[in-house]
Amino acid sequence: MEKENHYRIHPLRMVNYLLVLALDIFLYSVLQSYFLWVTAMILIILPLLSVVGLVYLGKNLSPELGIGQMQLVKGEEVLVELFWQNPVWYMTLHSQMQLTVSNTFLEHTSEFAAVMPVSLRGTSSLRMPVRVVELGRFSVQGDTLLLRDIMGLVTCRKKIGLSCEMYVLPDGKLAREMDITGLEGKASETEENRNKGSDFAEVSDIREYIPGDRIRDIHWKLSAKQETLMVKERVAVAGSEMVMLLSLTADPIQAQSILETAYYLGKSFIRQRLPVCFLCWNQAYFSFEEYRCGTEEELKEAFCGIYQTPLTERVNGVLETYMRNCYPFLKSYLLIGGQDGMLKVEMCEND
């Protein structure tokens, strides 16, 4: 069903126009000038054409809203694109779209207006570069489009209901550099204790050493025979993963710091071929949500899933107690949270 447009007359401009028209008619009655007669006809016909054209334009104009990319990194610039598809032979010098930008995760909202002319029978576009400085799920909505006729006498208010969204992920390069050797070793030790005699990962191939490979993956016997360093290519076995509990706080700045650290650590573990499982509280369901990641693409999707629930519903001060109740067979997990205004990262025993 087509939404009804609303029109508003600008009284001051209408009064000014009528005064000009009345003056022109008065001068014509006195001077009997052909030029003044033509001017009066123009002043009568032109506003009628202007208003009728605005009504026609309001019914046929199709606005569109889009974002250059759906996933981007914090601090990156993105283009918000507005398009006006005009199929009629009428234009306006003033169109204004009211936009609302909401970070549904951190629960921040701001509004601004995009103003531009609409050209005759064609596509008009406006591209606005925006730099995002917060993590979260951003929703950009355009609810109202204002159109003004050429003479500025009438404004058309058109309901449009456009929306698009984007997810802002942490920048792993900006996260604090952390040595994960100890954390990785603790995870390996825990897994080995759980299943004695099994390695933490299966060897799937042997290849030459590449700078950045772990020392413990070097195949020393084969390297001695080959006279070059050979490395064991490992694939994590089923059930072997680093469980990471995200204990988010109500402070948006600290919560973002926790997420950035978790993202950096998650990427580091995945690059070491160790899958991760993020546990994040959902107050609405009074339970943990699990996000398992074995690749960097899955890591991005996990954070997009975390953003779906507002931060205020992710906060709970007794998560460690719930961990013991909900995961009694889990030996240990990596806690990432905040304490006394500081970032807290530690391996916790679940007993």
Order of alpha helices (4+ residues) and beta strands (2+ residues): beta-alpha-alpha-beta-beta-beta-beta-beta-beta-beta-beta-alpha-beta-alpha-beta-beta-alpha-beta-beta-alpha-alpha-beta-beta
